[in-house]
Amino acid sequence: MAAILASAGFTVEDANDDYRSHQLRVTDGPAQAVPMGTLRDEEVTMPGWQAAGPGDGTG
């Protein structure tokens, strides 16, 4: 779990808690968060896609 969080940009350390031996402490998050519900450029662009125009058989 620590490796996954670290690869996502979080700073993680062992909690050092005798009662919770497998607990992690997240001390810092990624530098730039992407708001949920927004699309990234690579999700919007479609290579090879052409806008429909006059004379293309769609109208």
C-alpha positions in Angstrom: 0.0 0.0 0.0 2.8 2.4 0.8 4.4 1.9 -2.6 1.1 2.6 -4.4 0.5 5.8 -2.4 4.1 6.9 -2.9 3.9 6.3 -6.7 0.7 8.5 -6.7 2.7 11.4 -5.1 1.8 10.9 -1.5 4.4 11.0 1.3 3.9 7.9 3.5 5.6 6.7 6.7 5.1 3.9 9.2 2.7 5.0 12.0 4.9 3.5 14.7 1.9 2.5 16.7 2.1 -0.7 18.9 -1.7 -1.2 18.7 -1.9 -0.8 14.9 1.1 -2.5 13.5 0.1 -2.3 9.9 -1.0 1.3 9.9 0.5 4.0 7.6 0.6 7.7 8.2 0.2 9.9 5.1 2.0 13.2 5.8 1.7 15.0 2.4 -0.4 14.7 -0.8 0.4 15.1 -4.4 1.6 18.6 -5.5 -1.3 19.2 -7.9 -4.7 17.6 -7.5 -7.0 17.2 -10.4 -10.6 17.9 -9.5 -12.9 15.0 -10.0 -15.2 15.2 -13.0 -12.7 17.0 -15.2 -11.3 15.5 -18.3 -7.6 15.5 -19.2 -6.5 16.6 -22.7 -5.6 13.0 -23.6 -9.1 11.9 -22.7 -10.7 14.5 -24.9 -8.6 14.4 -28.1 -9.3 11.5 -30.5 -6.6 11.0 -33.1 -8.0 10.7 -36.6 -11.3 12.3 -35.7 -12.6 14.8 -38.1 -15.4 17.2 -37.6 -18.5 16.6 -39.8 -18.8 19.1 -42.6 -21.0 19.7 -45.5 -20.9 17.1 -48.2 -19.8 14.3 -45.9 -23.1 12.4 -46.2 -24.4 13.2 -42.8 -26.8 15.9 -43.7 
